[in-house]
Every structure is written in C-alpha cells, then in structure tokens.
Amino acid sequence: MSHPFCIALQVDPRPTSLEAQCILKEARPICKYLIADVWDELGPQIPEYLDSINVKWSTINVTHFTEVKKDAGPMFLWVGVKPGSLSCKNAKVVAVGCKELLMEFQIADVEFAFWESLFTRSVSPQLSNYVSSIHTTANICSPLTPALATPHFEGIRGIYICEGGESKRVFVLMAQHVIFPPNAGHNEPYACTKASQPRHDVLLLGSKVFQDILKSIMVDHYKDELEGLGEAGEGHNDDAQDKEWKKFKQLFQQAEEVVDVLDEFHGEVTKNWSAESQHVLGHVAHFPPISVGTSPKHSTKHWALIKLHCEKIDWEAFKGNVIDLGTNISVDNFMSKMYPHPTARTAFKYPHGHLLQLQDFLNEDELRHPKTHNANGEACLLVIKNGNSTSVTISRATGIMSFVHEYFEDGTHEVSMELAIYPYGNKGGTFSAPGDSYSIIADSKGHIVNLLTGSAGQIDSTDVMYAMPFY
C-alpha cells in the first residue's frame, strides 16, 4: 500500500508536538461489526448526504486503521474525495454530518478519515495446453493456455460456461468494458443471432501482451540488458544498478540452460500467433447495456457473453474453470500466507499441479461471516487471483460493501456498491493493477467470490481494489 494523502482524521489521541512520530498503520477489512447489520439501510444515506452538500467523493469504505502487527483499533468511515476538492476545515464539518446519520442507527463508535483518491474502472491457433510447473516454459506459456489467467485486450477472460444438453457450444462470461471501453459508445443491448450479422471478434492477446510474451522467451534480451549495464560494480553509482545487473545475470544464466527448449517455443509462438487474425478467441454473442446502481444492492451490471471458437482449445487436455497459482510464489510461502494465524485452521490445501479448481459461489452470509482469520486472530476472508499485470496475489476482502463514485468525461456520474479488497499487509504490495481487469477472485476453497472491476488511489498508485460480487 502507498502512503495516501489524508485530508482530515477525526480520532483521538492526536500528535501534540512536532516531535511526535508518525505511527505506521494499515487498513484492515471488517467482516463482523454492528454496522454490518444496518448497512443496507444506512449505507445509501451517506452518499446521498455527501451529494446534497456537493462533496466530490469517490469512495466510501468501512475499515479498521490499525497499527501494524497489533489488534484492530476503532472502526473508520474512510471517504475518498477528488484531489483538491475538499479542505481540512470542510472535511471536519462533513464528518459531523455523517456522524449524525450514524447516531440515528445507534452507531457511535466510528471515526472518520478523508483522503484524496480517484476511482478507476480497470479496462488464432489452438491454445497451448497447461504445462506442469516444473516444465521449462511453465510461466512463459501461461498466457497462451486456457487457464483463467489468459489476457486479451490487457484484460482477463472470465468463466467458461457450457450451453448444456446436446449442444457443444461453449461461452465465456466476461466484462463488457474489456471488450468495448466505456467511451467507445457501445452501450446498447446486442445479440448476435444470425450468421449474416457483422461479428465483433474478441482477441486472446492484445498487442502489448503478445510482445511481452515474445520478450520473456528471448534469451538475447537478457544478454543485451547485461551488456548495457556493463560488469557489476563498473561505473555504477548506487546499489540499485548492481541489483539490476545481478537480476539480469541470473535470468540470463537460467535462460541459457534451457535455450534449446525456449528457441523451439519462440519459433512456435512467432509462427502461430504473430498475425492479429490468429489471436481471435471467439466473438461477442450477447451483452445488455451497462447499468450501475439499478438494483436494491446498487450493483453494477456490465457483462458480455462470448461464443468461444472451440477449435482454439484441446478439450482432451482442458482443465475447466481453474486459477493457475503458478510458480512465482513458492508452495511454502503460499501455505504460510493462507495460514497467517498459528492457532487458526483453514480448509486450504495446495492444489495438485498448481491449479485451483473453481466450484460454486460464495454467498452473502459466507462473505460477512468468514471462518478464516488474519495473523491477529480477526475474522478475515483471504482471496486469491491471477492477473495479467500482477500475476498471482493473495489479499483480504471485507464483509461490508463499499460505495464507489465514477465520473465520466461527459459530466455524468454513477454510484454503485462493490466489495473492497485490501492489501495482505503493509508490505504485501498491491492486489492488482491495470490489465488485471475482470480477473476471477476466489477463496481458499475455490469458491468464486467476485470479479475485479476497479481501484482507488492517487493517479500513480493503487491502494484499494474493488470487485463485483456474484451473489
């Protein structure tokens, strides 16, 4: 997590002198709390109040701000506002008004924090078979396999759905904004029902992703980087360049050991995937218009159904709906992250072949009352995703829905309720980044929790991720 710019903090005790040191704190999710029982009624009144006094808010989260490695402190209503739109003085006035709303529901033990942030929507030949994690091309091959980490248009494929019965048709459910960006003018309902209709083809790989794959399997790339950096310690002004040199040296040595296998794979990729026409995964079969905040849950509806070109996949080797846990996080490290509290039990068992099989969906009650705990013994839902930009990450989902406020270039804006996901810890890094859009997020049992849809933070940082729940 970065260091978000805080406008106002209503909490005691406050630092009383210039010598007072800043205490490192982290945002933690809240699952079990009195406010959760009344949030469906209370929650919508808060954005309505902020709108009524012209606060340019971006997100509303219910969270703990807690000293690192210590028990949870007070609950916070954490309000994000557009940069430069709210002064510290006015923020304190807004906090008083919000507190009056909470008191109507007998919620008194709540503090307030305002921070500057923006909410942002995250936007061929047969696929390669999944390969064992010990295979030379395991991490390189992953984007070209049908596991759920496969990117296209710098986004992520969703869920495979069979039509059933005698039909052999297979569809992929994914985000509409990955296919048609919000500003592309495609917000009318669409259905491809006739072969004579013009089709909207969907690519497996965007151009950036394809070039990144080629670069990752080119031994010469590492060699060139090493030559550019020179010998370790020669003319380097700091340790950072030495570390960079050592990194590429290690990559080059590893690549040299498997050069024959990589050269063969590189030839296969350039031959079969270079032309854009070879990237076509399927075509758009149906999507409704994007709508936000229309249901009682103020949820977002922005999905598209893609008819898969079945010849793209070797169905004999197809693994179904899975998340490839990859090899970037070792099994031991992965297990320790899933068992953060020494006395807590978890149902997680590291899957054979690194493939976490997805099954069923997590319901609302399970989301609000998780059986897993964090390192401090607090109820916490640990979630997993594999995205194009950040690969496999583990993080913590909250049990109380957040409000997000999206502003558009034409002056319109929309509000929806989405699930907030916080970093694993103060050093856990971000859960996601641009390019991970619509990644499947699952719990330790392989239950689908939600789909990644956006993030909040400063222009150049991501502090909180948001996802659309399935329930």
C-alpha positions in Angstrom: 0.0 0.0 0.0 1.2 3.5 -0.8 1.0 6.5 1.6 -2.4 8.0 0.6 -2.7 11.8 1.2 -5.0 12.2 4.2 -7.1 15.4 4.3 -8.6 15.1 7.8 -8.6 12.5 10.5 -11.1 12.6 13.3 -9.6 10.4 16.0 -8.0 10.7 19.5 -5.4 10.9 20.7 -3.7 13.1 18.2 0.0 14.0 18.0 0.6 17.0 20.2 4.0 18.2 19.1 6.3 18.5 16.1 8.5 15.8 17.6 5.6 13.3 17.7 6.4 10.4 15.3 4.0 9.1 12.7 2.8 5.6 13.5 2.7 3.1 10.7 -0.8 1.8 10.2 -2.6 -0.4 7.7 -6.2 -0.7 6.5 -7.9 -3.9 7.5 -11.2 -5.3 6.3 -14.2 -5.5 8.6 -16.5 -8.5 8.5 -18.2 -8.8 11.9 -19.4 -5.5 13.3 -22.7 -3.9 14.5 -22.8 -1.5 11.5 -22.9 -4.5 9.1 -26.4 -5.4 10.4 -27.8 -1.9 9.4 -25.5 -1.1 6.4 -28.1 -2.0 3.7 -30.3 0.8 5.1 -27.7 3.2 6.5 -25.1 2.9 3.7 -27.0 4.6 0.8 -27.8 7.6 3.0 -24.2 8.5 3.3 -23.5 9.1 -0.4 -26.9 10.9 -0.6 -25.8 13.2 2.2 -22.4 13.9 0.5 -24.1 14.6 -2.8 -26.5 17.0 -1.1 -23.6 19.2 0.2 -21.7 18.9 -3.1 -18.8 16.8 -1.8 -16.9 15.4 -4.8 -16.5 12.0 -3.2 -15.0 8.9 -5.0 -15.2 6.0 -2.5 -16.8 5.2 0.9 -15.2 2.3 2.8 -15.8 0.9 6.3 -12.5 -0.3 7.6 -10.1 -0.5 10.5 -6.9 1.6 10.6 -4.6 -0.4 12.9 -1.0 -0.3 14.0 1.0 -2.9 12.1 1.0 -6.3 14.0 -1.4 -5.0 16.6 -5.0 -5.8 17.4 -7.7 -3.9 15.5 -8.5 -0.3 16.7 -11.6 1.7 16.1 -13.8 1.4 13.0 -13.4 4.1 10.4 -15.7 5.5 7.8 -13.0 6.2 5.1 -14.1 8.7 2.5 -12.2 9.3 -0.7 -12.6 12.7 -2.4 -11.4 14.1 -5.7 -7.9 15.6 -5.3 -8.1 19.3 -4.3 -11.8 19.4 -3.9 -12.2 19.3 0.0 -10.3 21.4 2.6 -9.4 20.0 6.0 -11.8 22.5 7.6 -14.8 21.5 5.4 -13.9 17.8 5.9 -14.5 18.2 9.7 -17.9 19.7 9.0 -18.8 16.8 6.7 -17.7 14.3 9.4 -20.1 15.9 11.9 -23.0 15.5 9.4 -22.1 11.8 8.8 -21.8 11.1 12.5 -25.4 12.4 13.0 -26.6 9.9 10.4 -24.9 7.1 12.2 -26.3 8.1 15.5 -29.8 7.6 14.1 -28.9 3.9 13.9 -27.2 3.9 17.4 -23.8 3.6 15.8 -21.5 5.7 17.9 -18.0 4.0 17.9 -17.0 5.3 14.5 -14.1 7.6 13.5 -13.8 9.4 10.2 -10.9 9.8 7.7 -10.9 11.7 4.4 -8.3 11.0 1.7 -7.7 12.2 -1.8 -8.3 9.4 -4.3 -9.8 8.6 -7.7 -11.9 5.5 -8.6 -10.9 3.9 -11.9 -12.5 1.1 -13.8 -9.9 -1.5 -14.6 -10.2 -1.9 -18.6 -5.8 -17.8 -33.9 -4.3 -21.3 -33.3 -5.4 -23.7 -30.6 -4.4 -22.5 -27.2 -1.4 -24.2 -25.6 -2.1 -27.0 -23.1 -1.4 -26.3 -19.5 2.1 -27.5 -18.6 3.5 -28.8 -15.3 5.1 -26.2 -13.0 8.5 -28.0 -13.4 8.3 -27.5 -17.2 10.8 -25.1 -18.7 8.1 -22.9 -20.2 5.6 -23.0 -17.3 5.5 -19.3 -16.5 6.1 -18.2 -20.1 3.4 -20.5 -21.5 0.7 -19.4 -19.0 -0.8 -16.5 -21.1 -1.3 -18.9 -24.0 -3.2 -21.5 -22.1 -6.9 -21.7 -21.3 -6.5 -21.2 -17.5 -8.2 -18.1 -16.2 -5.0 -16.1 -16.3 -5.2 -15.7 -20.0 -5.1 -12.0 -21.1 -6.6 -10.2 -24.1 -7.1 -6.5 -24.7 -4.9 -6.2 -21.5 -7.8 -7.9 -19.5 -8.6 -11.3 -18.3 -11.0 -14.0 -19.5 -13.9 -14.9 -17.2 -15.8 -18.1 -16.6 -16.3 -20.9 -19.1 -19.9 -21.9 -19.5 -21.2 -24.9 -21.4 -24.7 -24.5 -23.0 -25.7 -28.0 -21.9 -27.9 -30.6 -23.4 -26.8 -31.9 -26.8 -25.2 -28.6 -27.6 -21.4 -28.4 -27.8 -21.3 -24.6 -27.7 -19.1 -23.1 -25.0 -19.2 -19.5 -23.9 -17.0 -17.2 -21.8 -18.6 -14.7 -19.4 -16.5 -11.6 -19.0 -16.7 -7.8 -18.5 -18.2 -5.7 -21.3 -15.8 -2.9 -20.7 -12.9 -5.2 -21.5 -14.4 -5.7 -25.0 -15.8 -2.2 -25.5 -14.2 0.6 -23.4 -16.8 2.8 -21.7 -16.1 5.7 -24.0 -16.4 3.6 -27.2 -20.1 4.3 -27.5 -21.2 0.6 -27.3 -23.9 0.7 -24.6 -26.9 -0.5 -26.5 -28.1 -4.2 -26.0 -26.5 -6.5 -28.5 -27.2 -10.1 -29.6 -25.6 -12.0 -32.5 -28.4 -14.3 -33.6 -27.7 -14.7 -37.4 -24.6 -15.8 -39.2 -25.1 -12.9 -41.7 -24.6 -10.3 -38.9 -21.3 -8.5 -38.7 -19.4 -10.0 -35.8 -17.4 -8.4 -33.0 -14.3 -10.7 -32.7 -12.6 -11.0 -29.4 -8.8 -11.3 -29.3 -7.0 -13.6 -26.9 -3.9 -11.3 -26.7 -3.6 -7.6 -27.1 -0.5 -6.3 -28.9 1.3 -5.3 -25.7 0.7 -8.7 -24.1 1.9 -10.5 -27.2 5.1 -8.5 -27.4 5.7 -9.1 -23.6 5.4 -12.8 -24.2 7.9 -12.8 -27.0 10.3 -10.7 -24.9 10.0 -13.1 -22.0 11.3 -16.1 -24.1 14.1 -14.3 -25.9 17.5 -15.2 -24.4 19.1 -12.4 -26.3 17.0 -9.8 -24.5 18.7 -10.6 -21.2 22.1 -10.7 -22.8 21.6 -7.2 -24.3 20.4 -5.9 -20.9 23.6 -7.2 -19.3 25.8 -5.6 -21.9 24.1 -2.3 -21.4 24.6 -2.4 -17.7 28.3 -3.5 -18.0 30.1 -5.5 -15.4 28.9 -5.4 -11.8 30.5 -2.6 -9.9 31.9 -0.8 -13.0 30.8 2.8 -13.2 27.7 2.1 -11.0 26.8 5.0 -8.7 24.5 3.1 -6.4 23.4 -0.3 -5.2 20.2 -0.2 -7.4 22.1 -0.7 -10.6 24.2 -3.5 -9.1 21.0 -5.3 -8.1 19.6 -4.8 -11.6 22.8 -6.3 -13.1 22.6 -9.3 -10.8 18.9 -9.8 -11.7 19.6 -10.0 -15.4 22.7 -12.1 -14.9 20.6 -14.7 -13.1 17.9 -14.6 -15.7 20.4 -14.9 -18.5 22.1 -17.9 -16.8 18.7 -19.6 -16.3 17.7 -18.9 -19.9 21.0 -20.3 -21.3 20.3 -23.6 -19.5 17.1 -24.1 -21.4 17.9 -22.2 -24.6 17.0 -25.1 -27.0 13.6 -25.5 -25.5 12.9 -21.8 -25.4 14.1 -21.3 -29.0 11.7 -24.0 -30.2 8.8 -22.5 -28.2 9.7 -19.0 -29.5 9.5 -20.3 -33.1 6.1 -21.9 -32.4 4.7 -18.6 -31.0 6.0 -16.4 -33.7 4.7 -18.8 -36.4 1.3 -19.4 -35.0 0.5 -16.1 -33.1 2.1 -13.2 -35.0 -0.9 -12.2 -37.1 -3.8 -10.5 -35.3 -6.2 -12.8 -37.0 -4.6 -15.7 -35.2 -5.5 -14.2 -31.9 -9.2 -14.4 -32.4 -10.7 -16.4 -29.4 -14.3 -16.1 -30.3 -17.0 -13.4 -31.0 -19.5 -11.5 -28.9 -22.8 -13.3 -28.6 -24.7 -11.1 -26.3 -24.5 -8.2 -23.8 -27.0 -5.9 -22.1 -26.4 -2.2 -21.7 -24.1 -1.3 -18.8 -26.1 -0.2 -15.8 -24.9 0.9 -12.4 -26.7 1.1 -9.1 -30.1 0.0 -10.5 -30.8 -3.0 -8.2 -31.6 -2.8 -4.5 -27.9 -3.7 -3.8 -26.8 -0.8 -6.1 -24.7 -3.3 -8.0 -23.1 -2.9 -11.4 -24.2 -4.8 -14.5 -21.6 -4.8 -17.2 -21.1 -8.3 -18.6 -20.7 -9.8 -22.0 -21.1 -13.4 -23.3 -18.5 -14.5 -25.8 -19.1 -17.6 -28.0 -15.8 -19.5 -28.0 -14.3 -20.9 -31.2 -14.0 -24.4 -29.8 -11.1 -25.3 -32.1 -8.9 -23.0 -30.1 -8.8 -25.4 -27.2 -7.7 -29.0 -26.9 -10.6 -30.3 -25.0 -8.9 -33.5 -24.1 -6.4 -31.5 -22.0 -8.9 -28.8 -20.8 -8.8 -28.4 -17.1 -12.1 -26.5 -16.7 -12.5 -23.3 -14.6 -9.3 -23.1 -12.7 -6.9 -20.4 -11.3 -3.3 -21.2 -12.1 -1.3 -20.5 -9.0 1.9 -20.5 -11.0 5.4 -20.7 -9.5 6.2 -17.1 -8.6 5.1 -17.8 -5.0 6.6 -20.9 -3.6 4.4 -23.6 -2.1 5.8 -23.0 1.4 5.3 -19.2 1.2 1.8 -19.7 -0.3 0.8 -22.0 2.5 2.1 -19.6 5.2 0.1 -16.8 3.7 -3.1 -18.9 3.8 -2.4 -19.9 7.4 -1.5 -16.5 8.9 -2.6 -17.3 12.4 -0.9 -20.2 14.2 -4.0 -21.4 16.0 -6.5 -20.8 13.2 -7.5 -23.6 10.9 -8.2 -23.3 7.2 -9.6 -25.6 4.6 -6.9 -24.6 2.1 -4.9 -27.4 0.6 -2.3 -26.6 -2.0 -3.8 -28.0 -5.3 -2.1 -30.6 -7.4 -0.3 -29.1 -10.4 -0.8 -25.6 -9.1 -4.4 -25.5 -10.4 -7.1 -24.3 -8.0 -10.4 -25.8 -9.2 -13.2 -23.3 -9.1 -16.5 -24.6 -7.8 -19.7 -22.8 -6.7 -20.0 -19.2 -5.5 -19.5 -17.6 -2.1 -22.9 -16.4 -0.8 -23.5 -13.2 1.1 -23.7 -14.8 4.6 -20.3 -16.6 4.0 -18.8 -13.3 2.9 -20.0 -11.5 6.0 -19.0 -14.3 8.4 -15.8 -15.9 7.2 -14.3 -18.8 9.0 -10.7 -17.8 8.3 -8.6 -15.4 10.4 -5.7 -13.0 9.9 -2.4 -13.0 11.8 -4.1 -11.2 14.7 -6.9 -13.7 15.0 -9.5 -11.4 13.5 -12.2 -12.8 11.1 -10.8 -12.2 7.6 -11.6 -13.5 4.1 -8.4 -14.4 2.3 -8.8 -14.2 -1.5 -6.7 -15.3 -4.5 -6.5 -14.1 -8.1 -4.2 -14.5 -11.1 -4.0 -11.4 -13.3 -2.1 -10.4 -16.4 -0.3 -7.5 -14.8 0.4 -8.7 -11.3 0.2 -12.5 -11.7 -0.8 -14.4 -8.6 -1.6 -12.4 -5.5 -3.3 -13.0 -2.1 -5.2 -10.4 -0.3 -8.0 -9.6 2.2 -11.7 -8.9 1.3 -14.0 -7.0 3.5 -17.5 -8.2 4.6 -19.2 -4.7 4.3 -19.9 -3.4 0.8 -18.3 -0.1 -0.2 -19.7 2.7 -2.4 -17.8 3.9 -5.5 -18.5 7.0 -7.5 -17.5 7.1 -11.1 -17.2 10.4 -13.0 -17.3 10.5 -16.8 -15.9 12.9 -19.3 -19.4 14.0 -20.5 -20.2 15.3 -17.0 -22.3 12.4 -15.9 -21.6 10.2 -12.9 -22.7 6.9 -11.4 -22.7 5.3 -8.0 -22.5 1.5 -7.2 -21.8 -0.8 -4.3 -18.8 -3.0 -4.7 -16.6 -5.2 -2.5 -13.4 -3.6 -1.2 -10.2 -5.7 -1.2 -7.2 -4.5 0.9 -3.5 -5.5 0.6 -2.4 -8.6 2.5 -0.4 -6.4 4.9 1.5 -3.1 5.0 4.3 -4.8 2.9 2.1 -7.1 0.9 2.1 -5.0 -2.2 -0.9 -4.2 -4.4 -3.5 -6.9 -5.1 -4.0 -5.8 -8.7 -3.0 -3.3 -11.4 -4.3 -2.1 -14.8 -4.5 -5.1 -17.1 -5.9 -7.4 -14.4 -9.5 -6.3 -15.2 -12.2 -8.9 -14.6 -9.9 -11.4 -13.0 -11.7 -14.2 -11.1 -11.3 -13.8 -7.4 -11.7 -17.0 -5.3 -11.4 -18.0 -1.6 -9.3 -20.9 -0.3 -11.9 -23.5 -1.1 -12.2 -22.4 -4.8 -15.5 -20.6 -4.3 -15.8 -17.8 -6.7 -16.1 -14.6 -4.6 -16.3 -11.9 -7.2 -14.8 -10.3 -10.4 -12.2 -7.5 -10.3 -13.7 -4.2 -11.6 -11.7 -1.2 -10.4 -9.4 0.5 -8.0 -8.9 3.7 -5.9 -5.9 5.7 -5.1 -3.8 8.6 -6.3 -3.2 9.0 -10.0 0.0 6.9 -9.8 -0.9 4.4 -7.1 -3.5 1.8 -6.1 -4.5 1.4 -2.5 -7.8 -0.3 -2.6 -9.2 -2.7 -5.2 -12.9 -3.2 -5.9 -14.8 -6.2 -7.2 -18.4 -7.1 -8.3 -19.8 -9.9 -6.1 -21.7 -12.8 -7.6 -24.4 -13.3 -5.0 
